[in-house]
């Protein structure tokens, strides 16, 4: 099978110079076989080198994947810690907001009687309180008289009035009070530290009195 190889023919041609034709054939065939085995060994060694490189690359890749997995775990843990911190901060802020709102209510209980008498000629006949009627919390509830007629005072407290959300809440609470008190006249109140001018104007149109804490 080697006699048709160009490599074999080239070798035999050179060997014929020093050897007989049979000898040159045998020598050429031996050299060709040896050369082919050498090439196969070289290819095999090269293949082994490639396989080793691939295996090393695989190990490096697996190591990187493990590092990424660990980094992801650390990131997820950090996110959990951050989420917990944010939730706690929100709870703290919510608690602080409630505390400030209750402080505003307590201040309103003290300041409103004189303010209402001076500006609206309403005389408070019972202590203003925070109460609950039919499971509806009423921020400010009181009984007073105006022009010799008994009226009820129902109010909501908000740190800021920037929209009409409190209007809806106040209306719901007024309806609850009216059912209990036989539709007596109600003086509607919204107490706040600050109200947008547009909200104050809208409140006037709905017969709601907005009182900002700096006014008393």
CORMOMO-V43649 format. One record per residue. N is the residue number from 0. PHI is phi in radians with two decimals (NA if undefined). OMEGA is omega in degrees with one decimal (* if undefined). NEAR is the number of other C-alpha atoms within 10 Angstrom. Layout:
# CORMOMO-V43649
N_PHI_OMEGA_NEAR / N_PHI_OMEGA_NEAR
This chain:
# CORMOMO-V43649
0_NA_-178.6_6 / 1_-1.50_-173.5_14 / 2_-1.15_179.9_13 / 3_-1.70_-178.2_8 / 4_-1.32_176.5_12 / 5_-1.01_179.0_10 / 6_-1.10_179.4_16 / 7_-1.09_-177.9_21 / 8_-1.11_179.6_17 / 9_-1.16_179.4_11 / 10_-1.13_-178.0_18 / 11_-1.10_179.3_24 / 12_-1.03_179.8_14 / 13_-1.29_-178.7_12 / 14_-1.23_-177.9_18 / 15_-1.10_-179.5_16 / 16_-1.14_-174.6_10 / 17_-1.94_-175.5_9 / 18_-2.25_176.4_13 / 19_-1.26_-176.7_10 / 20_-1.08_178.0_14 / 21_-1.07_-178.4_11 / 22_-1.15_-178.9_14 / 23_-1.12_178.3_19 / 24_-1.13_-178.4_20 / 25_-1.12_-180.0_13 / 26_-1.10_179.9_18 / 27_-1.10_-179.7_24 / 28_-1.20_179.3_21 / 29_-1.10_-179.6_14 / 30_-1.12_-179.9_16 / 31_-1.13_178.5_20 / 32_-1.05_-179.5_14 / 33_-1.09_-179.8_12 / 34_-1.13_-179.9_14 / 35_-1.13_177.4_13 / 36_-1.12_179.0_12 / 37_-1.14_178.0_12 / 38_-1.10_179.5_12 / 39_-1.07_179.3_12 / 40_-1.12_178.6_12 / 41_-1.10_178.0_12 / 42_-1.08_-179.0_12 / 43_-1.13_178.8_12 / 44_-1.10_177.0_12 / 45_-1.11_179.2_12 / 46_-1.10_178.2_12 / 47_-1.07_178.8_12 / 48_-1.09_179.2_12 / 49_-1.12_180.0_12 / 50_-1.07_179.2_12 / 51_-1.10_178.3_12 / 52_-1.09_178.4_12 / 53_-1.11_179.7_12 / 54_-1.11_178.4_12 / 55_-1.11_178.7_12 / 56_-1.10_177.6_12 / 57_-1.08_178.7_12 / 58_-1.09_179.2_12 / 59_-1.11_178.9_12 / 60_-1.12_178.7_12 / 61_-1.08_178.9_12 / 62_-1.14_178.1_12 / 63_-1.12_179.0_12 / 64_-1.08_177.4_12 / 65_-1.09_178.3_12 / 66_-1.10_178.8_12 / 67_-1.13_179.3_12 / 68_-1.10_178.2_12 / 69_-1.14_178.6_12 / 70_-1.12_177.9_12 / 71_-1.12_178.0_12 / 72_-1.07_179.3_12 / 73_-1.12_178.6_12 / 74_-1.12_179.0_12 / 75_-1.08_178.9_12 / 76_-1.15_178.9_12 / 77_-1.12_178.7_12 / 78_-1.13_178.1_12 / 79_-1.08_178.4_12 / 80_-1.09_-179.9_12 / 81_-1.13_178.8_12 / 82_-1.09_178.2_12 / 83_-1.08_179.8_12 / 84_-1.14_178.6_12 / 85_-1.11_179.0_12 / 86_-1.07_179.2_12 / 87_-1.13_178.3_12 / 88_-1.08_178.3_12 / 89_-1.08_177.8_12 / 90_-1.12_179.1_12 / 91_-1.10_179.5_12 / 92_-1.15_177.5_12 / 93_-1.09_177.9_12 / 94_-1.12_178.4_12 / 95_-1.13_178.6_12 / 96_-1.07_178.0_14 / 97_-1.07_-179.4_14 / 98_-1.09_179.8_12 / 99_-1.15_179.1_14 / 100_-1.10_178.3_18 / 101_-1.13_177.4_17 / 102_-1.11_177.9_11 / 103_-1.13_177.2_18 / 104_-1.06_-178.2_23 / 105_-1.06_177.7_15 / 106_-1.17_-179.7_13 / 107_-1.12_179.5_22 / 108_-1.02_-178.5_16 / 109_-1.38_-170.5_12 / 110_-1.59_-174.0_14 / 111_-1.11_-177.2_18 / 112_-0.91_-179.6_20 / 113_-1.21_-178.6_15 / 114_-1.13_-178.5_17 / 115_-1.17_178.4_16 / 116_-1.16_-176.4_15 / 117_-1.26_-172.2_11 / 118_-1.76_-175.6_8 / 119_-2.23_179.8_10 / 120_0.97_176.0_15 / 121_-1.82_178.5_24 / 122_-1.80_-179.7_20 / 123_-1.32_-177.0_21 / 124_-1.78_175.6_13 / 125_-2.50_-177.1_11 / 126_-1.07_177.4_12 / 127_-1.26_-173.6_21 / 128_-2.43_165.7_17 / 129_-1.71_-174.7_17 / 130_-2.57_178.2_13 / 131_-2.34_179.3_14 / 132_-2.23_-178.1_11 / 133_0.89_177.9_10 / 134_1.14_176.2_8 / 135_-1.89_-179.0_12 / 136_-1.30_177.7_13 / 137_-1.91_-177.2_21 / 138_-1.11_-179.0_21 / 139_-2.31_178.2_23 / 140_-2.39_179.1_21 / 141_-2.74_177.7_21 / 142_-2.13_-179.5_19 / 143_-2.57_177.2_23 / 144_-2.26_176.4_16 / 145_-2.42_-177.4_13 / 146_0.97_177.8_9 / 147_1.34_-178.1_9 / 148_-1.95_179.5_9 / 149_-1.29_176.8_16 / 150_-2.34_175.7_20 / 151_-1.88_175.9_21 / 152_-1.96_178.9_20 / 153_-2.22_-176.6_24 / 154_-2.43_173.7_27 / 155_-2.04_179.1_23 / 156_-2.02_175.9_23 / 157_-2.48_179.7_22 / 158_-1.08_175.8_19 / 159_-2.41_173.8_14 / 160_-1.97_-177.4_23 / 161_-1.95_178.6_15 / 162_-2.61_-174.9_13 / 163_-1.71_-179.9_12 / 164_-1.01_-179.5_9 / 165_-1.19_177.3_16 / 166_-1.07_-178.4_19 / 167_-1.14_179.4_10 / 168_-1.10_179.9_13 / 169_-1.11_179.7_21 / 170_-1.09_178.8_16 / 171_-1.11_-178.0_12 / 172_-1.27_177.3_20 / 173_-1.10_178.8_20 / 174_-1.10_177.5_12 / 175_-1.12_-179.4_17 / 176_-1.13_-178.5_23 / 177_-1.08_179.0_14 / 178_-1.13_-177.8_11 / 179_-1.35_-172.3_11 / 180_-1.92_171.1_12 / 181_0.94_173.7_8 / 182_1.00_174.9_13 / 183_-1.15_178.7_13 / 184_-1.11_-177.0_13 / 185_-2.11_174.0_19 / 186_-1.63_-173.7_18 / 187_-1.53_-176.8_21 / 188_-2.23_167.3_21 / 189_-2.24_-178.3_23 / 190_-1.83_-176.9_24 / 191_-2.70_171.1_21 / 192_-1.40_-178.8_16 / 193_-2.64_176.6_17 / 194_-2.29_175.9_19 / 195_-1.13_179.8_11 / 196_-0.93_-179.8_11 / 197_-1.14_178.3_11 / 198_-1.24_177.7_16 / 199_-1.09_179.1_21 / 200_-1.11_178.9_14 / 201_-1.15_178.2_14 / 202_-1.07_178.3_18 / 203_-1.04_-179.4_11 / 204_-1.13_179.6_10 / 205_-1.73_176.6_11 / 206_1.07_176.9_12 / 207_-1.95_178.9_19 / 208_-1.60_176.9_17 / 209_-1.74_177.8_22 / 210_-2.12_178.4_21 / 211_-1.66_-170.1_18 / 212_-1.04_180.0_16 / 213_-1.26_-177.2_8 / 214_-1.39_-177.6_8 / 215_-1.68_*_12
